[in-house]
């Protein structure tokens, strides 16, 4: 019960970072999330430089492949810190850190 309440309180502060997803119908036998990279049907790929996870799968209504990509970590969805705190990217560039606004070396409590 306490965990649910804490989750609800955290959601009340959501307002800073916005996540995204996109889909693209592909021609041919593979998906291409970016230049030089190809994916086969049923495969997944993490693009850490963009904090993005992509999947390539066969569309149910046709034989076309569909590339689906969504942000993860700092790009996973809409969230924000409590007053006096800020959201910053972690050391890997994708994970989320909630820190004190006046001192980024200290976690927000």
Buried (B, 14 or more C-beta within 10 A) or exposed (E): EEEEEEEEEBEEBEEBBEBEEEEEEBEEEBBBBEEEEBBEBEEEBEBEEBBBBBBBBEEEEEEEBBBBBBBBBBBBBEBBBEEEBBBEBEEEEBEBBBBBEEEEEEEBE
